[in-house]
Amino acid sequence: MEFIRPISIAFLWIVTKMRAVIPNWGIVLILFSLLIKIALAPLSHKSFVSMQKMSSLQPQINELREKHKNNPQKIQQATMELYKKEGVNPFGGCLPVLLQMPVFFALYPVIDTAFELRQAMFIPHWIEDLSRPDPFYILPIAMGASMYFQSKPTMGKDPNQKMMLYVMPVMMVILSPISAPD
């Protein structure tokens, strides 16, 4: 994990330089997260497109499974031929997400240990200390809602995926105030 430290240092430097121009730490963090989102947008888009292609092939894959249900090797071979014919990479949805992980791992220590965020006000009478949890739970609920609406277009007809569409945002809303530092 040593390769993440230089990324974290670079992120802290960028955030500090942004703070020199923008007086509010909350706005700096919002703008920085938007910059990260824009920088990672090509990878996110590529992952989304690949997942959509894989989802559109699901009926054909189910037919292959039904056709060769007694021969798992034949199912794998036919599935790989289908992927090749349609120009779909089965790892195309995961690989771009995997490439983004070091960025998120590098962001966590910057936000978690940044001394500058202690007692930094964002919005008076609501978030008066960015190092403390949201007292009215508005941000965790907004995060859960955004997770739901971002995940909804990518969900297929699989009942397990639909369950995750509902369970994950709720779990994140419940866990985010608990995991916040005191």
C-alpha positions in Angstrom: 0.0 0.0 0.0 3.0 2.3 -0.1 2.3 3.2 -3.7 -0.9 5.0 -2.4 1.0 7.4 -0.2 2.3 9.7 -3.0 -1.3 9.9 -4.4 -2.6 10.9 -1.0 0.1 13.5 -0.7 -0.8 14.9 -4.1 -4.5 15.0 -3.2 -3.7 16.9 0.1 -1.5 19.3 -1.9 -4.3 19.9 -4.4 -6.9 20.4 -1.7 -4.7 22.8 0.2 -4.1 24.9 -2.9 -7.8 24.9 -3.6 -8.3 26.1 0.0 -6.0 29.0 -0.6 -8.5 30.3 -3.3 -11.8 29.1 -1.7 -12.3 30.0 1.9 -14.8 27.2 2.8 -13.5 23.7 3.4 -16.9 22.1 2.6 -17.0 23.8 -0.8 -13.4 22.8 -1.5 -14.2 19.1 -0.7 -17.3 19.3 -3.0 -15.3 20.8 -5.9 -12.5 18.3 -5.3 -14.9 15.4 -5.4 -16.3 16.8 -8.7 -12.8 17.0 -10.1 -12.1 13.4 -9.2 -15.5 12.3 -10.7 -14.7 14.2 -13.9 -11.2 12.7 -14.1 -12.6 9.1 -13.6 -15.6 9.6 -15.8 -14.0 7.9 -18.9 -13.4 4.8 -16.8 -16.8 4.9 -15.2 -18.4 5.2 -18.6 -16.4 2.3 -20.0 -17.5 0.2 -17.1 -21.1 1.2 -17.5 -21.1 0.4 -21.3 -19.5 -3.0 -20.7 -22.0 -3.9 -18.0 -24.9 -2.9 -20.3 -23.5 -5.1 -23.1 -23.1 -8.0 -20.7 -26.7 -7.4 -19.5 -28.0 -7.5 -23.0 -26.3 -10.9 -23.6 -27.9 -12.4 -20.6 -30.9 -14.0 -22.4 -28.5 -15.7 -24.9 -26.2 -16.9 -22.1 -29.3 -18.4 -20.3 -30.2 -20.2 -23.6 -26.7 -21.6 -23.8 -26.9 -22.8 -20.2 -30.2 -24.5 -20.9 -29.0 -26.0 -24.1 -25.8 -27.5 -22.6 -27.0 -27.9 -19.0 -25.2 -31.2 -18.5 -21.8 -30.1 -20.0 -20.3 -27.2 -18.0 -17.2 -27.1 -20.2 -19.4 -26.7 -23.3 -21.3 -23.9 -21.6 -18.0 -22.0 -20.9 -16.8 -22.5 -24.4 -20.1 -21.4 -26.0 -20.3 -18.4 -23.7 -16.7 -17.3 -24.6 -17.5 -17.7 -28.3 -20.6 -15.5 -27.8 -18.5 -12.9 -26.0 -16.0 -12.9 -28.9 -18.7 -12.8 -31.6 -20.4 -9.8 -29.8 -17.1 -8.1 -29.0 -17.7 -8.1 -25.2 -15.0 -8.4 -22.6 -16.3 -10.2 -19.5 -13.9 -8.3 -17.4 -14.7 -4.9 -19.0 -17.1 -3.9 -16.3 -14.8 -4.8 -13.4 -11.4 -3.7 -14.7 -12.2 0.1 -14.9 -13.6 0.0 -11.4 -10.5 -1.8 -10.2 -8.3 0.9 -11.7 -10.2 3.5 -9.7 -9.6 1.8 -6.4 -6.2 3.3 -5.7 -7.7 6.8 -6.0 -10.4 6.0 -3.4 -7.9 4.3 -1.1 -5.7 7.4 -1.4 -8.6 9.8 -0.7 -9.6 8.1 2.6 -6.5 9.0 4.6 -6.5 12.5 3.2 -10.1 13.2 4.4 -9.8 11.0 7.6 -6.6 12.5 9.0 -6.6 16.0 7.6 -6.1 18.2 10.6 -7.4 21.2 8.6 -10.9 19.8 8.7 -11.1 19.8 12.5 -13.6 22.5 13.5 -13.9 23.7 9.9 -17.4 25.1 9.3 -19.3 24.2 6.1 -22.8 25.7 6.7 -23.7 27.5 9.9 -26.2 25.9 12.2 -26.0 22.6 10.2 -22.4 21.4 9.7 -20.3 23.5 12.0 -17.4 20.9 12.1 -16.5 18.8 9.1 -14.8 16.3 11.3 -18.1 15.4 13.0 -21.1 13.5 11.6 -24.0 15.3 10.1 -26.3 16.0 13.1 -29.5 15.9 11.0 -28.5 12.9 8.9 -29.1 14.8 5.7 -25.9 13.9 4.0 -26.1 10.1 4.7 -29.7 10.1 3.4 -28.6 12.1 0.3 -25.8 9.6 -0.2 -28.2 6.6 0.0 -30.6 8.3 -2.4 -27.8 9.0 -4.9 -26.5 5.4 -4.6 -30.0 4.1 -5.4 -30.5 6.4 -8.4 -27.0 5.7 -9.8 -27.4 1.9 -9.4 -31.0 1.7 -10.8 -30.1 2.0 -14.5 -27.5 -0.7 -14.3 -29.7 -3.3 -12.6 -30.9 -6.2 -14.6 -33.9 -8.4 -13.9 -32.0 -10.7 -11.5 -33.8 -10.7 -8.1 -30.4 -10.7 -6.3 -29.4 -7.5 -8.1 -32.7 -5.9 -7.3 -32.3 -6.8 -3.6 -28.8 -5.2 -3.6 -30.3 -2.1 -5.2 -32.4 -1.6 -2.1 -30.2 -3.1 0.6 -26.8 -1.4 -0.1 -28.0 2.3 0.1 -29.9 1.6 3.3 -26.9 -0.1 4.8 -24.6 2.8 3.8 -27.1 5.3 5.3 -27.1 3.3 8.6 -23.4 2.8 8.7 -22.1 6.2 7.7 -23.0 8.0 11.0 -21.7 5.1 13.0 -18.3 5.0 11.3 -17.8 8.8 11.5 -15.1 9.8 14.1 -16.2 11.2 17.4 
